[in-house]
Amino acid sequence: MRVVIAEDHALLRDGLTRILRAYDFDVVAAVDNGPALLSTLITHRPQVAVIDVRLPPTFTDEGLQAAIAARTRIPGLPILVLSQHVEPLYARELLSTPHGGVGYLLKDRVSHVGEFVDAVRRVAAGGTAMDPEVISQLLARREPLAALTPRERDVLGEMAEGRSNAAIGAKLRITEKAVSKHINNIFTKLDMPPSTDDNRRVLAVLAYLNA
C-alpha cells in the first residue's frame, strides 16, 4: 500500500516511515512542507497520506490546505491527519468532502502503534478514523446540536469515529435497536435523512457542521 507522509519534524517523520514500512506499507515519499506535499500527492497519488496540519513555510494550516486541494484534484484521495492541533475550519472542510477516506488523530493521544496502523488502513479503505477530542471540539461549535439528548450526543460521537451500530451498542452498553432509534432521532433533529452506510453518515454529520 503506497503512503505519502508530511511531517516537518525530522525524527517523527523518520519514525513514521520506519513504523509504516515495518507493517508492510510502501512509503513512496516523505516531505516536510506544504507546497511539496501538494505536488507530491498529485504526482504519486498514494493509497493514503498521513499529514501534519502545521507545515512550513508559515506553520499554520498548510497541511490541511494541501490535503483539501489534492482531494479536489483527486476525489476520494484518503487523508489521515496526524497533528497536535485541531483546526476546526479546515478540518470541517476536509472531513465534509465526499467519497470518504478521511481521519483526524491527535499525536499526544495515540498511545498504541497498532491502533495508529489500524487507523491508516481504515482510512485507506475509504473509512474514517476520528479522535473523540476532535469530534468534541467540532460538535461544540454548533448550536443546533443543543437539541440532542446526552445519549444522542454519545451516539453521534461514536458514529463520527466510524463505528457500526453493533459496535456503538457494545461501547455504550445499549441494544442495537436502541442505537438505530437514536440515529434516526439524530438525523431527524439535524434535518438529515438517515443512512445505513457508516462512512456516508459520518460525512453527512460533518458536512452539516461545515454548513
Secondary structure, DSSP 8 states (H G I E B T S, - for coil): -EEEEE-SSHHHHHHHHHHHHHTT-EEEEEE-SHHHHHHHHHHH--SEEEE-SS-TTTTSSHHHHHHHHHHHHSTT--EEEEES---HHHHHHHHTSTT--EEEEEGGG---HHHHHHHHHHHHTT-EEE-HHHHHHHHTT-GGGGGS-HHHHHHHHHHHTT--HHHHHHHHT--HHHHHHHHHHHHHHTT----S-HHHHHHHHHHHHH-
